[in-house]
Amino acid sequence: MSVLVALMTLVAAGLPMALAVDRGMRGPALVGMAFLYGSGALYLIELLLALAGLPWSALLVTALLLLVAAAALLLARRGVEPRKDPSGAAADPAHKRAARFVDLLTLLVVISQGFVATVASPWSWDFWAIWGLKGRVFFEARTIDWRFLEGRWNDFAHPDYPLLLPLNYAHAALLGGIWDERWLGVYGLVFGVSLLLVVHGLLAEECGPLIGAVAALAASPFALSPWVGLADGPLLAFAGAALLFLRRGLLRDDPAALRHGALLLGLAAGCKNEGLALIVAAAVAIVLAERRRWRRVVSLWPAILLIAPWTMARTLHHLQGDTGGGIAQLPERLRHLPEIVRALATTLPYPLLWAAMMIGLLIAPRGARAGERFVLMAASLQLAFYVAVYLVTPFGVVWHIETSWPRIATHVAVPLVVAVIAMLAPLAAGSQTLVHAEARPDL
Amino acid sequence: MSLRRLAAVGVVLLLALGGVDYRSLAVPLLDRSAIAAEMAREPDRGIWWPDYPRFLQAVRERTGPGDVIAVVVPATRWDYGYAYAYYRASYFLAGRQVLPVTGRDDRFLPENLRAARYIAAWHRPLPPGAHVVLRAAGGALVERP
């Protein structure tokens, strides 16, 4: 029950926040963004309270969350008037009917995944040794227990990892007054559904309701993370939404979309360290993809602001990571590159879908492919970062790949799926999308 | 319809439908009690289930926030069971300070035993005269003087 109350509180608080960023936002994407912003705001509130030395209570945290929501509501009311839907003409009724059928299938997928994710308390090692453990420790302490994170015997819990998910878990426990992990698996599901709502909303506005529905269904295997209780689900939700909004912002010169993208990037970095890498990947991709307008990279500044508190705290408390310690082994690793590539290939999740995406990239019209340069570059860079980490891992490289690649390879899959569908949908329908019809001359 | 357009339709359909786990769509209709029991056991496979988590829960109920507790179990090598026992104890005993008695190099750590107020000993013999404050699920909680 406390999990349900927590989630509803976050959605309610997040709605005005999403509107403050973009007063014109409507529909499924707004609901998805509401939860993402609500969970992100909660994380920042609890983090800042901990840094200020103030203990958490259900009342204090909820009051601050509502205060932030109220401030956002004031901002939203003073914002610019909503934009008209640029797609113009109403969707074909047959397409709308087909879209509802596809949405029904997606709903069935979500429901079945919900039953799987909550069949028992989260069971994986990483839940009770990292994410759930921290949530529980911090709930018991009613703050971030810096002594626990600094403890020499607690490095197994990866004290350098950002805390968005554990602080959300602690929030549910605060509301219930007791730690109970039984229903915490719902969080991953809700993060996934939020991303699907964003995908649906953005693609429906761009290509029509049927393509929006198809894109959400296609994204569902990746968005609905099977890693119950872990932070990969939240990360890929924030990361996927961030890249999709940045894509829209760059393609349409939409400042609100760029704001969303930057904020979501910062919150992705609040989930896992891979989110930090994504900020770099996105920044480099903007510079390379936008050549004549590379200064748009400055629009990512909110992401830097959002990562500052945790980055400072980590430095102050000397919370170290464990990657990169094997850099001396790089020459040796490079000699075993075929073995590493084989391990990456054999543990890649949904290989058929990745193959379909590659084929889609090859057959897409050149102009459409050029229009998706940002997403393709950002995703490729992020995956390259992951491979680079494997090459310098202090652990056995094949072991490290087998125990992490099936999870992390999905982090950027959703924006790639969406980009491929956006490229191919007009070709499949024998028409031209709005976004690519508006493609700038430099494409 | 051109070949390229046909391929585009095929790829979009494959992306949309190729990742759906059709077997899992039936999960809401199935009796999930067996799989629920299986997943509840998942963190504590082998010799640890069901007693070790029950023992840890009993230790939690007998101790308080801030108590320092050393964990002693049959496994004495870090990568061969002790790490699991220590991490699991850290979860159940969140809010207490949990100390290992075996290091990552499998070295015995008597200093952690001396630093602890309590010793949570599961399926381990106790020294004579140990002040046992709790017995549960194959283990004993010893309070050090």
Interface residues (C-beta under 8 A of the other chain):
Chain A: V102 L105 L108 V109 I111 S112 Q113 F115 V116 V119 A120 S121 W123 S124 W125 W128 A129 G132 L133 R136 V137 F139 E140 A141 G151 W153 N154 F156 A157 W179 V214 L217 A218 S220 P221 F222 Y350 L352 L353 A356 M357 I359 G360 I363 A364 V417 V420 I421 L424 A425 L427 A428 G430
Chain B: R4 R5 A7 A8 V9 V11 V12 L14 L15 A16 L17 G18 G19 V20 D21 S24 L25 A26 V27 P28 R32 I35 A36 M39 A40 E42 P43 P65 A83 Y86 Y87 R88 S90 Y91 A94 G95 Q97 V98 L99 P100
